Structure formats: C-alpha cells, structure tokens
Amino acid sequence: MRALKTSSILLSVLVATASFAQDLLRNPVEVRNLLSGKRLEGLYLRTQSSYALSFRADGSLVDQDAAQGRWWVNDQAQYCRKWESGKLQGHEACLDLAWEGGKIAIYSNGKKVAEGALVAE
C-alpha cells in the first residue's frame, strides 16, 4: 500500500512538471516577436504590486519606475534582461514565459513571479 501511495505522489509530480513544461513558450523567434514593441502590464506576485515592463524594439527595457536595461531572447526562448539602472542595477536573469488564461506569465526557476497582459506601446 505504501509503494502505491508513493507511486501516486510521484506520478502527480511528473504530470504537473510535464504540464508546466508544455505551457512554456519555446520558440525564440515567437517570443521575440511577442515582446518587441509591447508593454507588459500586470502584477508582481511576490509583493502583489503593479508591474510594468516596456520591451522596446531596439532591445531597451524600461520598468514602471523608469529603471532601464536591455532585453533579449536566448536560444531556449527565455526572455533575458540586464538592468542598467534602478534598484536592480547590474542584475541579469533569463526567465521563462507561458500563456495562462489569456495572460503572459513570467517564471523564474520554475516559480511564477509575474503575470499580466501585453499591450502595444
């Protein structure tokens, strides 16, 4: 009985992981076209605060507090960014994107950190 319970738990974890992996955007060209010239307006989940990022076509990035950085898409279709000013100056990260219920979700190390709608700039 214990082995069956353990197997059920492992199966649940595998199904959840597979489901998550299928939802991620994995085409670099598609991700670049999706973000370029758009503004993400949404919620930063850690603080439950408003979150906005402008992905300019020239590769520059601006957040809701006017912090500036650079953005690009890597070969794994992750959105990458490096902040050049603001409280995160010098911080670089690559994040996964997924469509969830008509919104774009941003994941860091498998954990959703932000979500919102993409609108034209």
Backbone torsions as a table, in degrees:
resi	resn	phi	psi	omega
1	MET	NA	-39.8	-179.3
2	ARG	-64.7	-40.8	178.0
3	ALA	-62.9	-38.0	178.2
4	LEU	-65.2	-41.2	179.7
5	LYS	-65.4	-44.2	178.8
6	THR	-63.1	-42.3	178.6
7	SER	-61.9	-39.8	179.0
8	SER	-64.2	-40.4	179.3
9	ILE	-65.9	-46.0	178.9
10	LEU	-61.5	-41.1	178.0
11	LEU	-62.1	-41.8	178.6
12	SER	-61.4	-42.6	179.4
13	VAL	-65.2	-43.9	179.2
14	LEU	-63.1	-41.7	178.6
15	VAL	-64.7	-43.7	179.1
16	ALA	-63.3	-42.6	179.1
17	THR	-64.7	-43.9	179.2
18	ALA	-63.3	-40.7	179.5
19	SER	-62.4	-44.3	179.4
20	PHE	-61.4	-46.8	-177.2
21	ALA	-61.9	-34.3	-179.1
22	GLN	-71.8	-25.3	-177.2
23	ASP	-81.9	-18.7	-177.7
24	LEU	-70.1	142.9	175.0
25	LEU	-77.9	128.2	-173.8
26	ARG	-128.6	17.7	176.3
27	ASN	-111.4	109.3	-176.4
28	PRO	-55.6	-40.2	-179.9
29	VAL	-65.4	-43.2	178.8
30	GLU	-61.3	-43.6	-179.4
31	VAL	-65.8	-43.7	179.2
32	ARG	-60.2	-46.9	179.7
33	ASN	-65.7	-34.4	180.0
34	LEU	-64.4	-42.2	-174.4
35	LEU	-88.8	-34.7	-172.4
36	SER	-57.7	123.9	179.0
37	GLY	77.2	12.9	-178.1
38	LYS	-113.2	164.9	175.7
39	ARG	-122.5	128.2	174.0
40	LEU	-91.6	120.1	177.4
41	GLU	-117.7	116.6	-176.7
42	GLY	-167.1	-140.9	-171.3
43	LEU	-129.9	130.1	171.5
44	TYR	-87.2	114.9	-167.1
45	LEU	-71.2	-31.2	-178.8
46	ARG	-62.0	-36.7	-177.5
47	THR	-111.7	-3.0	-176.4
48	GLN	55.7	38.1	-179.0
49	SER	-113.7	158.5	178.4
50	SER	-58.8	145.0	-174.2
51	TYR	-140.2	129.0	178.0
52	ALA	-141.8	135.6	176.4
53	LEU	-133.5	132.8	174.6
54	SER	-105.9	118.4	179.6
55	PHE	-97.8	91.9	-177.2
56	ARG	-75.7	148.9	-176.3
57	ALA	-61.2	-23.7	179.7
58	ASP	-83.0	2.6	179.5
59	GLY	92.9	0.0	176.6
60	SER	-84.1	155.9	-175.6
61	LEU	-134.3	136.6	178.3
62	VAL	-135.9	134.6	178.1
63	ASP	-100.2	-176.9	-175.7
64	GLN	-65.1	-18.9	179.3
65	ASP	-100.1	11.3	-179.8
66	ALA	73.5	12.1	172.4
67	ALA	-65.3	144.3	-176.2
68	GLN	-120.4	151.0	178.9
69	GLY	-161.0	-165.7	177.6
70	ARG	-122.7	147.5	176.1
71	TRP	-131.7	152.9	177.5
72	TRP	-158.6	172.2	177.8
73	VAL	-118.7	127.6	-179.5
74	ASN	-86.1	-178.5	-177.1
75	ASP	-65.9	-21.0	177.9
76	GLN	-89.4	8.0	-179.9
77	ALA	67.3	24.7	173.5
78	GLN	-85.4	143.7	172.2
79	TYR	-80.4	122.3	179.9
80	CYS	-113.1	151.1	178.3
81	ARG	-153.0	151.9	173.9
82	LYS	-134.6	123.0	-179.1
83	TRP	-80.5	133.4	179.6
84	GLU	-102.7	-13.8	177.6
85	SER	-151.8	174.1	178.9
86	GLY	87.9	-175.1	-173.9
87	LYS	-67.8	-17.8	177.9
88	LEU	-104.7	19.0	-177.5
89	GLN	-49.0	130.4	179.7
90	GLY	87.8	-13.5	-179.1
91	HIS	-76.7	129.4	179.1
92	GLU	-124.0	139.0	178.6
93	ALA	-155.4	155.3	172.5
94	CYS	-119.1	130.4	-171.5
95	LEU	-125.9	148.0	178.1
96	ASP	-86.5	148.8	177.1
97	LEU	-119.8	148.5	176.9
98	ALA	-148.6	150.7	171.0
99	TRP	-88.3	129.0	178.1
100	GLU	-140.0	111.3	177.1
101	GLY	56.7	39.5	178.9
102	GLY	81.9	1.1	178.2
103	LYS	-116.1	158.9	173.3
104	ILE	-93.3	135.1	177.8
105	ALA	-114.1	141.4	177.9
106	ILE	-110.7	128.0	-178.7
107	TYR	-116.1	137.2	173.3
108	SER	-119.9	117.4	-179.1
109	ASN	52.2	41.7	176.7
110	GLY	82.9	-2.0	-179.4
111	LYS	-111.5	129.1	179.1
112	LYS	-69.1	125.6	-178.1
113	VAL	-112.5	-19.8	-180.0
114	ALA	-157.6	156.9	175.1
115	GLU	-152.5	153.3	179.3
116	GLY	176.4	-173.0	-179.6
117	ALA	-104.5	143.0	174.7
118	LEU	-93.7	128.4	179.0
119	VAL	-127.6	152.4	177.9
120	ALA	-65.9	143.8	177.8
121	GLU	-81.3	NA	NA
